[in-house]
Amino acid sequence: MNILSAKLVELNRTNELVLAKAEVEKQLFTIIMLDGMYSILHIGMKIQLLFKEHELSFGNLNCVLSIENVFNARICKIKQGEFFWQIFFDFCNLSSLITAQKGKELGLKIGDEKLCFVKANDIILRV
């Protein structure tokens, strides 16, 4: 288990989701969660960020990733919200939820081709 000591520096709530930002050694981490914990959180609060080792993805600078499910897809629609953007791809009608800040940083636009990936352990089978 990876455990990082952090300080909560930003907290936003929209519908049933919470967008939080925490600082760890001058590096900002973004956390997306359901709003169940919102009432007990406050700016400046010391928290811990926990994630399993297999949830840390990595890649070489040439974009060769350590993830099994990697494919190219084109952006066909972008739904921009105040805190989140939903990005739709032309591959099997897939979509991704990212922060609005990251969407702006990436300069995303319809027609862009992107490298998409899904960690194998994030996939659930339904029969």
Beta strands, then each sheet from edge to edge (+ up, - down):
strand 1: 2-14
strand 2: 17-24
strand 3: 27-34
strand 4: 46-51
strand 5: 69-80
strand 6: 84-89
strand 7: 95-99
strand 8: 113-118
sheet 1: 3+ 2- 1+ 4-
sheet 2: 7+ 6- 5+ 8-
end
